[in-house]
Amino acid sequence: MRIVSWNVNGFRAVLKKRFLEQLSDLAADILCLQETKASREVMGDLLPSLDIPYEIRSFHSAERRGYSGVAIFSQKRPERISVPIDLESCTEPHEGRVLVCEYENFYVVNLYVPNSGDALRRLGFRQHIWDPQCATFLQKLSRQKPVIVCGDFNVAHQEIDLARPDQNHENAGFTDSEREGFSHILKKGFLDTFRVLYPDTREAYTWWSMRTAARTRNIGWRIDYVLISECLRSSLRNAFILKDIAGSDHVPVGIDIDVY
């Protein structure tokens, strides 16, 4: 099974940038999208009309228009699709940051983690509320069955995960507290699939600033991840970054894994 995660930076925008044509290149059995930036009404109108190879087209939009939002497309029918209120309710109004598909033998969790923002205005929220509650939620879920977590975590975990670590220790996405929050999730029994298979690979980024043509120069950050429960390690076949897929300031990431 191939599971792919992509921050599309606006679902309506990416539809104008060969999204539908690139679905065959993604070849995903389950596709998790973040930052759809579309209301419930817009997504409800759009999804049924699209010619895409997914029977299941589920989404969770933010209450604020043009902001956040996640979606999951799946060829495999889940037993249940849900929004975990215990995690979603820590953002008020609800920001559309999490969606869960429960399958017979595993969960898929789609996350769009809040950005700490300019002047680190949401760093305290990340550090004291979101990150701890997210780690607790994922640990509880993993006690029921294995979990695959996809999404934009808005943090580069290690110095190897961004092009210029020395210049960014005080900036959003690379503060000590954000990195510690990500480490805390891993300590709850999860693996960063890309680093499991490619621990020393450098210049493997998933996001580039659009302000400075950073993608052309590969001055990027790896902030998009697929995590798995430790018990799935032997089932992991590959982890990848699809750097040639265009349409967003992020590129898709994913795994091939033996789960059914």
Secondary structure, 3 states (H helix, E strand, C coil): CEEEEEECCCHHHHHCCCHHHHHHHHCCCEEEEECCCCCHHHHHHHHHHCCCCCCEEEEECCCCCCCCCEEEEECCCCCEEECCHHHHCCCCCCCCCEEEEECCCCEEEEEECCCCCHHHCCHHHHHHHHHHHHHHHHHHHHCCCCEEEEEECCCCCCHHHECCHHHCCCCCCCCHHHHHHHHHHHHCCEEEHHHHHCCCCCCCCCEECCCCCHHHHCCEECCEEEEEEHHHHHHEEEEEECCCCCCCCECCEEEEECCC
